[in-house]
């Protein structure tokens, strides 16, 4: 065992009870870091802490073992106060090999704790990570606390009674490490033991081996006579409103919200999808919810996926499809078809780094132009953006409502961070959501000049929506398709005046959608600076604005959910501030939309590294804007 302690006054993890702690698990993509982080998240939620997570993994299914580009990491920020981000810098870094240490060390706080597996710091692995010398044995880690011991050997010893080969035994390393982490932060092991028994119910020897590794890691923390770095830390539960809580990822929240939206619309739901990172999880979750009238279909490609969903909407179900930027590009022509046919359709875009294949497993907000403008012809479409994993539930319901009430496709924007990250969610009372039952036309809706009943399939209601007619309804045969239709009869029409009218009507319908007025997330409704965000930038913006206001700076936070159409009061709200700063994970797309719509001098703060904003980055930008 090697230990090396930095100045205890700088140590982030102290013996007293901290308000919040950030832990990052990092290792090879085969080391089970996402599983370790997910189960530590579960134990943290059961302990009553508020939390936010950030899974960060490579695009390769299995990169060469021990290489820098094969490192997988999972970060969790948990505490006894409100937690809105996964944290800027870890207090604790668990590094399972040299590559994990090298990739993640720069993020660790000075004085932070490194837990390293010396069993993996071999000459071969050090060479793969481009280390000239073993960092555990020289002075390169002097500014940190270091706890280095042979986790691999301890794991092999713990599972020896179960007769596993060396390779299979080492697969239990993540459970040994998790056991140590559970001891460090005073967590109960039983829920994890029960989970392992359930997961490996058909292979009880594997379950027992993993439980033995978990218990051994926990016992090591309890019994090892270690100085300095290794202490048990207790983080008090956060004060919460009474109710039922669970942890939820953005993909889970979207899935549950879509099901809830279909139930509120009193419609069965059809989901047509095609696998793509990070959107695939929505298909996986919905496939398990068939008892709620959900049909899931994995199509042969993106085009077939959305066209099947449009077909379902035409047949009287709520059609839903999902993808990420490249897949949305392939769906674009069919989105135009949905707009032209004026059928309800929900399109979920889990954004990722682009363009093209780009950074498949990293996060970005660079599809906003694609969502608002990215179709041929004048084809306006409502766009909604979720700000957090839990918020995605309500946003999905809102997307369903608009689609059904206004007979239009709707795009719901999330991103890789929201889709994969988790946070506590207070399960809402279903009765708190207003129903919006779909209405189908069952008889002719007009009379001709002679007083005879007549069907006008494009006759609009007060919201500008045309009637929804199920195919096969007696006497209501009508045309539908991508060619322009007559504004009343629905017959094919090439008349210039009619095309002008229909273009204007579709535009007016979308612009007239009733969305709630824009609120102030934090601060006053006027002043020196407004920081305007959308999507997953909510957490770091909110924390940065809160810190700036504690310093006496005159700054407010505005976060926009309805990207298109935007709230009617947003323009006047923005004009009440001397300066407007727009942080977003692209090159300034929403900034351009705000300038275009409201003629405000919005200034961009952009980032396209594939990583979320840090609170400190935004805090510095606020101070600079007000200097």
Order of alpha helices (4+ residues) and beta strands (2+ residues): beta-beta-alpha-beta-beta-beta-alpha-beta-alpha-beta-alpha-alpha-alpha-alpha-alpha-beta-alpha-beta-alpha-beta-alpha-beta-alpha-beta-alpha-beta-alpha-beta-alpha-beta-beta-beta-alpha-beta-alpha-beta-beta-alpha-beta-alpha-beta-alpha
